[in-house]
Each structure stands twice: as structure tokens, then as C-alpha cells.
């Protein structure tokens, strides 16, 4: 049996109508945080990420994490289709545990995306 390989494609969360909110949040991160997240996002696209960078939070919600010095940066996301990955919430985090506020916001955004039937859309 032949294995079909494809790379994932990132999409930014946006409300039903409007600008991709998660992209704006990403753009608001400091330069070194954006660069570090882009690096792990690209590796994840091609399934070349390190498992220490990925955490399954349950119910389809995943977390990519990276650090620059003592600065921790996270991206909460989910798979909309086998190819499309939806970036829900990028943020700077200086604690070891995922803040409940960020988790709830990401879950809310994921549920809204699914409810609106945005399969694979940007």
C-alpha cells in the first residue's frame, strides 16, 4: 500500500464576517516570538516538528509551544480537515501551565468555526 504524503496548510481564525482575529494577535507578538512560532508552524506543516513542541489538550485542541530565551510562545489550534489547520490563538505565556482564559477562548473559537461550517476556508 502506498502512503500518500501531503503537507498541512495553516488558516487563521476569523469570526463569521471579518478580519482574521488570530492573525492580528499573531502580528501583535514581539518579532522574536513571531519568528519562533513561524518556525515551529512550518515544521508542523511538513510533519517535521519535535514532539516536545506539541501538546494534545483534548477534544481536538492542540498546542504548539516554543521559547526564545525565557520567553514562551504558544499557538492553540485544531485540524479542520486532514490538510487544513486552524490557528485559533497565538500568545506569549510566562507560566508553565496553560491559562484557563486562553484555553476557553480557543475552545469558543473552535466551536464557532465548526458551527459556521468553515471547512477549509481562510
N, C-alpha and C positions, 0 to 999 in steps of 0.2 A: 504494500500500500504506500502510495506516495504522499508525503507530508507537504501540504500547501503552506507556504510562508507568506505573510504579509506584515506590513508594519502598521502600527496604530496611528490614528490621526486625532490630534487634540482639538477640542472645541471649547469655547468659553461660555459659561453660563450667562444667560441673559433672561430677564423677565419676558413675559409673553410678547410684549412690544417694547423695544428699546435697545439701548446700548449694552453690550456685554459687561455687566457689573463686575464679574470676576476679572476681566481684563483690566478694568480701571484699577481695581485693588492690586493687581499684579504690577501695573505701571507705577503705583504709589510706593512700592517697596524700594529700598535703597538699591543702588546699582549692583553691589556685590551680591545681594540677595537674589535679585532677578537673574543674574548670570549663573549663580549656583543652581537655582531652580530650573532654568533652561537646560543646563547640562544634564540633570537627572531626568527631566522630561524627555529629552532626546534619546537618552539611553533606554528609557521605558518604552518609547515608540518602537524601538527595534529589539525589544526584549533582551537588552544587554545591561539592565540595571542590576545593582547588587541588592541582595535580599535585605540587608540591613537598612536600606533606604525605603523599603516598602512595608507598610503595616496594614493588615486587613482589620478594619474596625467593625465588621459585621454588617449584615443587611445590604451588602453591595457597596458600602462606603469604604474607600481606600485612602491611605495617606502616604504621600511621598515626603521624605524628610532629607534635609541636607544641612550642613553647617559650614560657616566660614569663621574660623577662629572660635569665639564663644557665642557667635550669633547663630541661632537656629531658625531655619525657614521651613515652612510646611506648605503642602498643597493637598487639599482634600478633593477627591474626585470619585467618579464611578464610570463604569462601562455602560454606554447606552446601547451599543451594538458590539459585535466582536471586534470591529475596527475603530469605532468612534469612542473616544474617551472624553468625558465632560469635566473640565476644570471648574470646580464649584467655589472654592475659597482658598486663595493663597494668603499666607500671613506670616509675620515674624512672631516667634514664640521663645520666651526666655525661661520657660519652666519645663520640667521633664514630662509632666502629664498633659494630655490634650485638654484644653479648657472646654468645659461643658457648653459655654456660649457658642464657641466656634463649631463644635460638633452639631449642636441643634440647628444652627443656621445652615450648615452644609446639608443636613438631612431635610430641612424645609425646602431648600433649593432643589435637591434631587427629586423630592416628591412632586414639586411643582413642575419640573421638567418632564417627568414621566406622565403626570396628569394632563399636560398640554400636548402630549404626543409628539414631541420634537425630534423623534428618531433621526439621528444623523445630521440634523440641521445645525447651522452655525449660529 
